[in-house]
Amino acid sequence: MEPRDHQQPAGAGRRKHLATRRDAIADLLRQRVKAAYKRSPDTRQEMQEVLHPEAGEQLSRHQKFVLELSKSGKPMHEIQTAWHEYYAGLTDSDKHEVWREFYAGQRQIVAPRPAAEHHRQRQPRKYNPPAPVRSLLFGLGMGVLVLIIFMFSFFNERFVAPFIQPSRTATNIPIIAGGTVSDAPELIIPKINAELPIIYNVDTINEQAVQNALENGVVHYADTALPGQNGNGVIVGHSSNNILNPGKYKFAFVLLHDLTVGDTFYIQTDGKRYTYQIYQREIVKPTDVSVLGPTDKAATFSLITCDPPGTSNNRLVVIGEQISPDPGGNLVASGQNKLATESAVIPGNSPSLWSRIVKLF
């Protein structure tokens, strides 16, 4: 069987073969080093190192030679020729020195980055969750948002709306359906399904006293006619206000603007019911206290609240004429509405939360 050409020799022949290979590699390295020293460093880079030395650095004689060449005013090709001739005439040790200076200059040019920059690059990157996690988080966030909206709607429907619009949850069955009349003083307005206690014991037009009484119902204004008397009786009530204000009747007259001419309302007192039919409605300024005085009818009651609801800009006045029982049997009113018409302003909504905050400053 013939030996294959690529098989290595064994024994003494193998050692001789390895020694030959080592000698060939050493010769190749020596040739490359010698060739490198035959080529001089780039003249332009040498000039850069000479013209921009480090602080406190002393120039070697080779660098001084390059400096003189740069100041000679000669064209670049002559400078390169002169430098090559200078380099070719150096000894091997001087050429070693030139190359050491050259490599040292290169290390200074390519300086390491500052430690602060390395620190910045080593800082951990901001965590960016994978796409499935982002989708899950987005879905959870949207679910929470929908739940918040639903809960707000539920709270508004069940707790806030009954105060602001009591007729939304009421049926079309009128409140007045006959039967015994309660002794408790009440104002009943079937169209807006309102049944409100009337406070009669406020014998002053003091604004604060009226506001305190309005927390417990609607207020009969002092010195105006009472039910069963000729003249104009006045009842004031809140249309709406800050939900944080005290009292259960801050929204008592919020739907009063829905009443029109021909609608009726009832006043019950001392076990007797009086029926009034609306014949006039108007919007006036808060200072127009003339609406607190007598009217051109024998027996009337005026319902007054702020307008638009939730503000104190104007006053809505709804006036009803007594149609039952026959006003011919009424008593003569003891007062003539003089105290009421001496008011500077018609009572309005109690101060809002914002106005109270402003007053603190």
TATA-V335836 format. One record per run of one state. SS is the DSSP state (H for helix, E for strand, - for the rest). FROM is the first residue (numbers start at 1). LEN is the number of residues. If there is no record, write none. Layout:
SS/FROM/LEN ; SS/FROM/LEN
This chain:
-/1/11 ; H/12/27 ; -/39/4 ; H/43/9 ; -/52/9 ; H/61/11 ; -/72/4 ; H/76/13 ; -/89/3 ; H/92/18 ; -/110/5 ; H/115/8 ; -/123/8 ; H/131/34 ; -/165/1 ; H/166/4 ; -/170/16 ; E/186/4 ; H/190/3 ; -/193/1 ; E/194/6 ; -/200/7 ; H/207/10 ; -/217/1 ; E/218/3 ; -/221/8 ; E/229/8 ; -/237/19 ; H/256/3 ; -/259/5 ; E/264/6 ; -/270/2 ; E/272/14 ; -/286/3 ; H/289/4 ; -/293/6 ; E/299/9 ; -/308/6 ; E/314/11 ; -/325/2 ; H/327/3 ; -/330/1 ; E/331/2 ; -/333/5 ; H/338/4 ; -/342/11 ; H/353/8 ; -/361/1
